[in-house]
Amino acid sequence: MEKKKSRKGLVVLLLILAVLIAVIPFFALKGAEFGGSDDAGSQMVEEIQGEAYKPWFTPILESYLGGEIPGEIESLIFCVQTGIGVGILAFFMGRFYERSKWRKDEETDAEQK
């Protein structure tokens, strides 16, 4: 019974910590501006070369669609790409976990014989 109580306290403490980690930056970074790496890179090129950066290619989908991809579609493609990557990563992590489990089972069976 004592062990469950200490676990509940730990869970509550971790939840409070997670909420604080999520909320504190809103107050600590009030008024901060965040830009993407593309913007930062093009600004550095402008500073070094003294002229505006000109992209050396256009994205494949933009050339087929005849214009810029809408933000919602771009986000969707990014999310699908992320989902595929996470799926592959989770698959291999599961395989490694199962492999270690099989090895333990084989060792246990060998010890019992």
C-alpha positions as CSV (number, residue, x, y, z in Angstrom):
1,M,0.0,0.0,0.0
2,E,2.9,2.3,0.8
3,K,4.4,1.8,-2.6
4,K,1.2,2.9,-4.4
5,K,1.1,6.1,-2.4
6,S,4.6,7.1,-3.3
7,R,4.0,6.4,-6.9
8,K,0.9,8.6,-6.9
9,G,3.0,11.4,-5.4
10,L,5.6,10.9,-8.0
11,V,3.1,11.0,-10.8
12,V,1.5,14.2,-9.5
13,L,4.9,15.8,-9.1
14,L,5.8,14.8,-12.7
15,L,2.5,16.2,-14.0
16,I,3.0,19.5,-12.2
17,L,6.6,19.6,-13.6
18,A,5.3,19.0,-17.2
19,V,2.7,21.7,-16.9
20,L,5.3,24.2,-15.6
21,I,7.6,23.3,-18.5
22,A,4.8,24.0,-20.9
23,V,3.5,27.2,-19.3
24,I,6.7,29.0,-18.1
25,P,8.0,29.8,-21.6
26,F,4.8,31.8,-22.4
27,F,5.6,34.2,-19.6
28,A,9.4,34.1,-19.7
29,L,9.6,34.7,-23.5
30,K,6.8,37.3,-23.8
31,G,7.4,39.4,-26.9
32,A,10.1,37.2,-28.3
33,E,10.1,36.6,-32.1
34,F,10.9,33.2,-33.5
35,G,11.9,32.7,-37.2
36,G,12.6,29.7,-39.2
37,S,16.0,28.4,-40.3
38,D,15.2,29.3,-43.9
39,D,14.7,33.0,-43.0
40,A,17.9,33.0,-40.9
41,G,19.9,31.4,-43.7
42,S,18.7,33.8,-46.4
43,Q,19.4,36.8,-44.1
44,M,23.0,35.5,-43.6
45,V,23.4,35.1,-47.4
46,E,22.2,38.6,-47.9
47,E,24.7,40.0,-45.3
48,I,27.6,38.1,-46.8
49,Q,26.9,38.7,-50.5
50,G,25.2,42.1,-50.2
51,E,22.3,41.1,-52.4
52,A,19.0,39.2,-52.0
53,Y,19.1,35.4,-52.0
54,K,17.8,33.8,-55.1
55,P,16.7,30.1,-54.7
56,W,18.5,27.8,-57.2
57,F,15.5,25.5,-57.7
58,T,11.7,25.4,-57.1
59,P,10.0,22.6,-55.2
60,I,8.6,19.8,-57.4
61,L,5.0,20.2,-56.3
62,E,5.1,23.9,-56.9
63,S,6.2,23.5,-60.5
64,Y,3.4,21.0,-61.1
65,L,0.7,23.0,-59.4
66,G,1.8,26.2,-61.1
67,G,2.2,28.2,-57.9
68,E,2.9,28.1,-54.2
69,I,1.5,25.2,-52.2
70,P,-1.2,26.2,-49.7
71,G,0.0,26.2,-46.1
72,E,-2.6,23.5,-45.1
73,I,-1.3,21.1,-47.8
74,E,2.3,21.8,-46.9
75,S,1.5,21.0,-43.2
76,L,-0.3,17.9,-44.2
77,I,2.6,16.6,-46.3
78,F,5.0,17.4,-43.4
79,C,2.7,15.5,-40.9
80,V,2.5,12.5,-43.3
81,Q,6.3,12.5,-43.6
82,T,6.6,12.7,-39.8
83,G,4.1,9.8,-39.3
84,I,6.0,7.6,-41.7
85,G,9.3,8.3,-39.9
86,V,7.8,7.6,-36.5
87,G,6.2,4.4,-37.8
88,I,9.6,3.2,-39.1
89,L,11.3,4.1,-35.9
90,A,8.6,2.5,-33.7
91,F,8.8,-0.7,-35.9
92,F,12.5,-1.1,-35.4
93,M,12.3,-0.3,-31.7
94,G,9.6,-2.9,-31.3
95,R,11.8,-5.4,-33.2
96,F,14.8,-4.8,-30.9
97,Y,12.6,-5.1,-27.8
98,E,11.1,-8.4,-29.0
99,R,14.6,-9.7,-30.0
100,S,15.8,-9.0,-26.4
101,K,12.7,-10.7,-25.0
102,W,13.2,-13.8,-27.2
103,R,16.9,-14.0,-26.1
104,K,15.8,-13.9,-22.4
105,D,13.3,-16.6,-23.1
106,E,15.9,-18.7,-24.8
107,E,18.3,-18.2,-21.9
108,T,15.6,-19.1,-19.4
109,D,14.7,-22.3,-21.4
110,A,18.4,-23.3,-21.6
111,E,18.9,-22.8,-17.9
112,Q,15.8,-25.0,-17.1
113,K,17.1,-27.9,-19.2
